[in-house]
Amino acid sequence: MTLPSPLRPPSSGAQDETPQHLARGLSGRHIQLISLGGAIGTGLFMGAGKTIAVSGTSILITYAVVGFFMYMVMRAMGELLLTRMDYRSFADFVSDYLGPKASFFLGWSYWLSWVVTCIADVVVCGAYVQYWLPEISAWIPALLTLGLLFVFNMLSVKMFGEAEFWFAMIKIIAIVALIAAGLWMIATGWVSPDGVRASAGNITDPAVFMPHGMMGFFAGFQIAIFAYTGVELLGTMSAETRTPETILPRAIRAIPLRIIIFYVLSMMVIIGVTSWQHVSPETSPFVTLFDKAGLPAAAALINFVALTSTMSSANSGVYCSTRMLYGMSLEKHAHRQFRILSRATAIPVRSLLFSCFCMLSGTLLLFLVPNVMRLFTIVSTLSAILVIYSWGMILIAYLIYRKRRPDLHQRSAFKMPAGIVMSWLSLIFFLFSLVIMVFDPDTLMALCSMPFWFLLLAMFWRLKLRRQQARQMQRSWAARTNA
């Protein structure tokens, strides 16, 4: 099928008309920092304590294993995106290789995953602000955060890139500072006020490798997958990247190093300083470590970093859901109004308004579920399941691409290593991760709700086909009448 190209220039005399293509306003500086920030999400700052508590020191293997398979998904996505420069997102090549129905299901599911992720993030922003202003209702800062991110995304794609650049910079500096402080404490054998000595022995102690057995080890997979959510954002920015054929491979190749630094190394430092027994699943281990380092106002500092991290994730959610809805509109999977771009900045403004309205509606759930952490748990688990589905569709599209277009694979300058074998292994791993969710009540509830979403999509797909058939019949009748 022929895809509408975001690179196609406007026709002559179009200066006064609405632009028909996205602006390429993201530079290599933006992409590198956005991709770095995508590897440091809300799941790391909020979920690290719980992951360590259930998995022990085997969490290092958990993040490495999940990160490896996530990297394989990114390699498959990168190879496919670079086969055609008019691909706006991975939903486009899924449409090419799996058909419009698969693209319809993937596009709306990925859109929903970012909407619910953004709801979770702005809700948590409310909780972070309550640290400084405990009397304020959580919904007030949550709505203010959503409004601020709407403005960032409304102005221009470059403004989004700048905002995400500085959000990512704060997160990176904080993680590097944490690792440096932790390594110093381990090297000096620092002893905390509660008598715990920082030592590499806390990491190598066999008693805390799998304190809750294999099920505890497997339970960490779902949390780790949610923590990595957002790395695939690279696949939705290609249409607004100035030189995707250069920037995209460079950003994807850097993913393994980011995993080692931001996840494996930071988890090693936290366990080495605090020891597994003193890591609480209810609090951020990052706060604990800086408190032990004796830094003044450490809790407030980390609270600020966690706030900016959550705003960064929400900012990505607003951007990504907007572009996905825009792409679906071009493919006629969503209303044609969602393809309209603003005159001045070439932003899909109506897609942005609709996505933010849905996020606003979800944020108001704080009135029904005032417990911030409970609401966050519900929506973040739904997001993780939808992301697993999206990653799986990317891998299936890659397998079809390898079967149908071996010529494109041979010409590719960014081939996925052991593509067919690794795609199958990755699919098996993600299926296994879904099966594991059956054994936890919280994840089971989210898993059981997913069939209703896909049933709803199936109903809308049938309605869409009936409308198309009705229009075709009307055109045929009109043609016979005129003849």
Summary of the structure (lengths in Angstrom):
residues: 483
radius of gyration: 23.1
end to end distance: 30.3
largest distance: 92.8
contacts: 1703
relative contact order: 0.18
helix: 78%
strand: 1%
